[in-house]
C-alpha cells in the first residue's frame, strides 16, 4: 500500500493524455454513477445536516437579534449568547489551531474523512450532481445526451440544469452575505434594489465561485487545486483506516456467470464490472491502489457490496481497512501519533472552552502619563497620572466603579465618580493616584486597578500598573 500511495491510476492517466503529446492532461468529464448503500446514506445525512446549518443559521433569532451575525461595521461577532470583539481574536486563533489539529488527528486515524463527508467542495458538488441527475437522467443518459447533436431537447435540458444551478448558487451567495448583513435586511434591500455595492459584489462573487467549483470544476478542485491532497499521505501510517481493494481475494479479475464457481476458472471475486470506477467522483480505479485523487467518499464500497450480494460472495472486497490488516496483522488504534494528537487537541479545546466560560466582557487598558515620572502636589504627596481606556463588550449599557489596591495608603482621585459606558463604547477616564512618599519602599511599585460593573456584579476585571515615585531613606 505504501508504494501505491503516490501512484495514480494508469487508466486514469491514459484517458487524460492528449493526442499531440502535450504536457498537460486533457480534461475528461467524469460522470459519477448514482450509488445506494450504508455509506451513501451516511454521506447524504452529513450533507443535509451541513447544508441545513448553513442555510438556516442566518435566519435564526436569539434574544432579539440574529443568532449568528458577523457585524463588521460595528465590530461585533454574535454567536448565539456570546458576542465577540476584535480584541477577542485570540479565541478565533485558538479555534483555527483546533481545526488544524483535528484535521491531522482524523486523517491519521481514518484517512480523508473530511474530504469525503464534510468538505464544502464535496457537499456542494453532490448537490449539483443530484440536480444534474434529476434533469438529465442517469449516468448513461447524461453521456448519451452530451454525445448527441445539438437539438431542441438537448438545449432545453442543458438550459434547465444551468438555470437551477445558477439559482441555487445565487441563493448560496445570498446566504453567505447573510452571515455578515442581517439576512432580513438584506432580503428587503434585494427586493427594493437598494443593496449596497459590497453586498452585491460578495453575492455575485460567492455565487460564481459555487457555480464554477461545484458545477464545472468538480473533481479538478480536489485533484489539482486542493493542497490537502498532496500532503495527506504524510499523515498516513500502516494502521490508518483507508479505502482499499483486497487484491489477494479479488485477483485475477474476470467476468463470469453467477452460477459459475470462480475457483474452477482460476478467478478471484472481482468480476471486473468497473462499477467502482463508474461511481467514483474523481474517476479513479480503486483497484490500482490508494491514490491521492481518492477523497474517501466510500461510494466504491457501497457499489461493490451490492455486486457481492448479487453474486452471493462475501462483502468487503473493497472496504475500509489498514495495511496492517491486509497483511494479516492486527490494527493498533492507540498509536503514538494518535495519542499525541488526541492529547494536544483535548488540552487546547479544554483551554478554549475554559477561556470562553471565564471571559470577562470588558477591557481595561492603563496608560501612565509619560510626560513626567511623578510630580509633587499639595501636602507633600507624590502623584502619578493615568489614562484608563475602558471598552464595554456587553450588549447593554454598564455603570462601572474603579478602585485601586496593592499600595498601602494610596488614594485614587477620580473626579467623575462612577461612570456609564454604552455597548461597544470606548470610554477614556483620567485618574490620579496620590501617596505620601514616606510609604514608598522602592522607586517602582506595582498597583492594581479593579473595575467592577454596578449593573452586573459578576463582571469584574483587575489589571496591574506601575506607580513611580522617590524613595525617602
N, C-alpha and C positions, 0 to 999 in steps of 0.2 A: 504493500500500500504506500510506503514511503516513496518508492520510485514513481508511483502513479500520481503523487500529489501535484506535481507541476506538469504532468503530461496531458495535453489536450487530445481530444478525440481525433483520430486520423480521418474518420469520415467527415467530422465537422470541418477540419482544415481543408480537406479536398473539396468539399462543397463550396468553400468560400474563395477558392483561388480564381483569379482572373485568367481568361484565355490568353491574354497578352503578356503574362508573367509579371504583372505588377507586384510591387512590394506590399500593397495594401489589399486586404481581402475584400472581395465584392460582397456587399451585404445581401443576404438571402433571407427573405421574410420567414419567420417561424410561425407556424400555425399550431398552437398547443391544443391537443385534443381534450375535450371535457372529461373529467375523471370523477368517480364517486368512491367513497370509502371513508375509513376512520380518520385518516389524516386530512382528507379533503374537507370533511365536516369540521374538524378542529380548526383548519385554516379559515374556513368561511365564518365560523364563530368568532375567531380573533379579528377578522376583517370587519365584520358587522359591529363588534364592540368598539374597535378603534374609530371607525367612521362615525358611529353614534356619538362617541365622546367628542370628536372633532366638530361635528355639525350641530350638536345640541348645546354644548357648553356656552357659546356666546349668548344664547337666549335665556339662560337660567338667571333668575334674580336672587339676590342674597342681601337681606337687611336693607332693602330699598335701592340697591344698586346691582349692577351686573356681577355675577359671582366671579367670573374670570375676565379681567379687563386690564390691559397694559396701557395705562393712560400716560402716554409720553409727554403731551403738553404740560400736564400737571405733575409729572414725575412721580406718579403713583402706580403701583403694580398690585392690583387686587387679586387675591386668590382665596375665594370664599371668605372666611372670617379674618384672614390676615391681609394686611396692607404693607407692602414693602416700598422702600425708597431707594434712590441711587446710593445712599450710604450703606445699604444692605447688600451691595454687590458681592460681599463675602459669601452670602448664602448661595447665590447663583453659581459662584465659582466652585463651591463645595458640591453643588448638585451636578455640575459638569464632571467633576472628578469621580463622583459616584457612578455616573452613567458610563464613563470610560472604563472603570474597573469592573463594573457589572458586565460590560461587553466582553472584556478579557475572560472573566470568570465563566460565563455561559459558553463562550467559544471553546475554551479549554475543556469544558465539561461535555458539551453536546454539539459542537460544530456551529454551523451557521443558522442557529435558531432565529436570530434577529432577522436575517435576510429572508428566510422562508415564511415567516409568520407575522412580522411586525414592521418591517422596513416600509416607509411611505411609498417608495417606488413599487414594491411588491403589492401593497394594498391597493393603490390606485390603478395599477396595471391590471389587477384581477377584475376590478370594476369595469374597466374599458373592454377587457376580453369578454366579460359577460354581456355587455351591451352589443358587442360585435356578433356574438353567437345568436342573440335574440333577433338581430336584424338580418344578418347574412346567412345564418344557419350553422350547421356543424362544420367540422374541420374540412371534410371532403367537399362540402358545398362552397365553403369560402375559397378553397383552391380552385375549384371549377369556375367560380364567378370571376376570380382575378385573371384566369387564363382566357376567359371568353372575350369576344369582341365588344366594343362599346355598343350598348343598346339602351333602350329606354328603361328596361327593368334594372340593368346594372347601375345606371345613373341614379335612379330613384333610391335603390338600396344604399349606395355609397353616400348619397346626399342625406338620407335619414340618419345613417350611422354618424356621420361627421357633425350633423346638426345636434344630435343628442350629446355627442362628445363635447362639443363647444358649449352647449347649455350647461352640462354638468361641470365643466371646467370653470365657467363663469361663476356658478354657484359656489364652487370651491374657493375661487379667488375672493368672492364677496365675503365668505365665511372667515377667511384668513384675516382680512382687514377688520372684520367684526370683533377680533380679539384686541384691536387697538383703538377702534372708534366704536362707541356703543351701537350695537347692531340695529336697534330700533331707530336710532337717529340716522344711521347710515341708510336704512331702508327708506325712510321718509325723504332723505336727500336724493336717493336714486329715483324715486317716483316723481319728485319735483324738479329733477335735473339741476340740483343745486350742490352737487357733490364737489368737494374741493379737489385741487389738482393732485395732491399727494394720494388721497384715497383712490382717485381714478387711475393713477399710474400703477399703484400696487395691485389693484384688482385686475387690471389688464396684464400686468407682468406675471402675477401668480397664475392667472388663467392660462396664459400662453405656456408657462412652464409645465403646468399639469397636462395640457393638451399635447405638448410636444414630447414630454418624457413618457407619459403613460400611453399615449395614442400612437406615436411614431417610433420613438427610440426604443422603448421597452427593454428587451434584454441587453441592448447595446450599452445602456447605462450601467448595468451590473457587470458586463464583461470588460468594457473599455474605460468607463468614466469613474467607477467606484474604486477608491484606493483600498478599501477593506478586502476586496477580492484578492489583492496582490500580497497582502501580508498576513492574512488569516491563517495560512498554513503554518506560520512560525509559532502559532499558539497551540497547534495540534501535537499530540504525542500518541503513543501506541494504544493508550486507553481512552482516547477521545471518541465519543459516540458520533459516528458519521454514517451516512447512507452508503451502502456498499453492495455490490453484486458478488454472490458466492460462486466464483468460477470453478471451484472444486466440485461443487454439486451441479452447476449448470452446464459446464462444457463436457464434451463437444456439443455445440448447438445444432439444431436441425428441426425442421417441421416433421410432424408425424400425426397419425390418426390417434384419437383419444383412446381407442381400444388397444392400440399397439403398445407393447412393453418396450420402453426406450432402451433397456439393457440389452435386448436382443439385437437392436440396431446399433449398439455401441454409442448411444447418445446420452447426454445429461438431461436435466429437467428443463432447460431453456428451449422453447420451441421456435425461437428466432422470429417471433411475431412482430418485433420492433415497436410494440405499443409503448414501451418505456421511453423510447425516443420521441414518439409522437406526442406524449403528454408533457414532455419536458419544456418549460417556458423559455429555456435558453438553447434548446435544440441539441443537447449533447447526448451521448450514449453512455449511460452509467456503467455499462458492461466493460468499458475501456478503462475503468479505474476512477479513483477520485480525481476530479479536475477543479480548477479554480473557478470555472464557469458555473459549477453546481451551487445553487442557492439554498439547498436543503429544504425544499418545499415538500418532499416525500410523495409527490404525485406518482413517481415511478413505483413506489412501494405499493400504493393502492391498486394501480392497474395490474401490476404483476401478481398480486394476491388474487385478484379476480380471475386471471388466467389460470393460476394454480388451482383455484377452486373448480373451474370448469374442466380441468384435466385430471381432477382428483389427485393432485400432487400436494405435498405439504406446503404451507405458506412459508414465506421468508426467504425466497430465492434472492430477492432484493429487500434489504431490511436495514434498520438501524443496528449497527454493531460496531465493534472495535477491531483493530488489527490483532490485538492480543487474543480476542475471542476466536477470530478466524483461524489463527494458528494453533488453536486448541487450548489456550491458556485461560485464566480467569481474570476478568477486568477488575482493576483496582479503582474504586471511586475516590477514596481519600488518598490522593497523591499530594506530594509536597506543594506543587504549584496551585492545586485546587484549595488546599488548606490555607496557603498564604493569601490567595485572592479572597477567600471567604472571610478570613480574619480581618484583613485590611478593609474590606467592604463593610463588614459589621461595625468596625470601630468608627469609620468615617460617617456611616449612616446614623449610628447612635449619637455621635457628636453633633451632627446637623440637627437631629430631632431635639436634642437637649438644648442646643443653642437657640432654636426657634421657640421652644417652650419657655425658656428663661429670658427671652428677648425683651428688652425694655424699650417701649415705643417713644423714647425721647432721646435727643442727642445734646450733649453739652460740650462745647469747645471753650477752653480757657486760654486767653491770650494776655500775658502780662505786659504792662506798659514798658516798652524798652527804651523810652526816652531818658529814663533815669533808673538806676538800680533801686533807689529808695529815696524818700525825702522826709525831712523832719517837719512836723506840724506842731500846732499849739499844744502846750503841755509837755513838750519834750518827747512826744511819741514819734515812732517811725511808721511811715505809711507806704504801702505798695498799692498800685492801681491795676485793676484787671478789667478786661472786656470779656463778658460772657456771651457766647453765641448759642442760643437755645433753639432747637428745632422740635416742634410738636409733630410727631409721626403717628398720631392717632387720627381718627375721623371726626373727633369732637373737640370743641374749644376746651382748654385746660387752664386752671389757675395754679400757679406754682409758688412755692416758698423756697428760698435759698438760705442755706446755713453753712457754717464752717466748723471744722474740727481739726484736731491734730496739733494745735499750737495753743498752749495754755495762756489764758488772759488776753488772747487776741479778740479784737472786736470788728465785726462786719458792719460797714457803713453802706446801707442800701437806701437811698433817698426815695426810691419808688415803692418800697414795701413789696407785698405780694403782687404778682402781675399775671395778666391773662394772655395766652398765646393761642391764636387761631390755628386750625388744622393746616399743616404744610407751611406755616409761617416761620420765618427766620427772625427771631427776636434778639436784639442786641441790648445788653444791660451792662452799664458801667458801675462797678462797685469798688470800694476801698477797704483795705484791712489795715487796722492800726494796732500797735502794741508798744508797750514800754520796752525800750532796748535792753533793760536790765534782765528781762525774761528770756532773752535770746541766748542760746548756748553755742550757736555756730552761725557763720555768715549766711548759709543757705539752709532753709528749713522746709520740710515737707508739710503741706497743709492739704486738707480735703474739702472740696465743695460738695455739699449734698443738696440735690434738687428733688423736692417732693411735690407731687401733684395733690392739690387740695380737693380735687374732684374725683380722683381715682387713688385711694390710699395705697394700693399695691404698686403704683407707678413711682419708682424712686431710683435715682441714679447718683453714684458717688464717683467723683473724678479728682485726681491729685494735681497739685500745682506746687510751685516753689515760692517761698517768701524770703526776700533778700534784705538783710539789714546789718548794722555794725554789731560787733561783739564788745561789750564793756567788761574789762577784766579788773 
